[in-house]
Amino acid sequence: MTNNLLKPTVGDEFTHKFTANTSMIQDFYFFLDLNSGGGYRGVFDFGLASKLYRAITWNLNFGDRYNSRPVAGKKNNDLLLTTGLGLTFGIRRSERPRSLRRCP
């Protein structure tokens, strides 16, 4: 069995650091299905991350998934909103408390 698929993808990714502790990420992708009647999908994500204390971050993310031809009985759009805490491992030496730094 052989499948020949032609599915071009167009998209962008953008990141920005507002401050030393707060950053943003955004991406959007558009997928065309040229093989089966011109269906398409779109994916959009937007997220913020803010450092709360040393290795702890707070994350807030929004996502949108669109499918022009969903499976029968399903909606064509999904919205996602997530939040959570993150841990960063491997703190740089300059960020360690002075009591934990070693002499070079």
N, C-alpha and C positions, 0 to 999 in steps of 0.2 A: 504494500500500500504506500502510495506516495502522495504527499500534500505539497502543492505549490502555492505559497501564500505571498501576497503582496500587501504589506501593511506598513506604510510610511508613518513615522513618528516625528512630531514637532513639539518642542518644549523649551522651557527656560528654568534656570535655577538662580536664585538671588540670596545672598546672605549679607547681613549688615551688623556691625557691632556698634551699638549706641554708646555704651560706656564700657569700662573694663569689666563690669559685672553683668551686663545685659546685652543679649544678642537676638537676632531675628533670622529666620530662614523661610523662604518661600519658593515653591516650585509648581509648575504647571506643565502638563503633558497632554497632547491631543493625538489620539491614535485613530487612523483611518483604516477601514477594512474594504479594500478595493475588490476583493474576491467574491463576497457574498452580499451583493445588493446595496453597498454603500453605507453600511452601519459605521458608527464611530463611538469612541469612548473618550472621556475627558477626566483627568485627575488633577485636583488642586489641593495643595497643602500649604499651611501657614503655621508657623510656630514661634513662640517666644521662650527664651530661657534666661533666668535671672539667678545669679549666684546669691545664696542666702548667707552662707557661712563657710569659709574655706572650701571644703570639698562637697558641699551640699547645694544643689540647684533646684529651683522650682521650674517646671516645664508646663506650658500651656499650648495645646495644638488644636487646630481646626482642619478638617479635611472634607472634601466634596468629591464623590465618585459618581460619574454619569455614564450611563450605557444607553445608547439609542435603541438597542434591540435586546432587552433583558430576557431572561428565561420566562416562559409563560407563567403568568400569575404573580410576577414580582414587579416591584416598582423600578423605575429607571434611574432613580437618584438616591444616593445614600449620603447623609451628613454625619460627620463624626466630630465629637468634641471630647478631648482627653486632657487630663491634668495629672501631675504626679511629681514626686521628688526623685532626684537623681543623685548618685554618688560618683565623684570623680576620684579615680585611683591614680597614684603616682604624682603627688603634689610636687611641683618644682621646688628645688632647693631654696630659691629666693622667697618662696611663699611659706616655708616652714617657720614655726616660732623659733626665735633665737636660741632657746634652750635645747632644740633638737638639731641645730646646725653643727656640722663638724668643721674643724679648721681645714683649709685646703692643703 
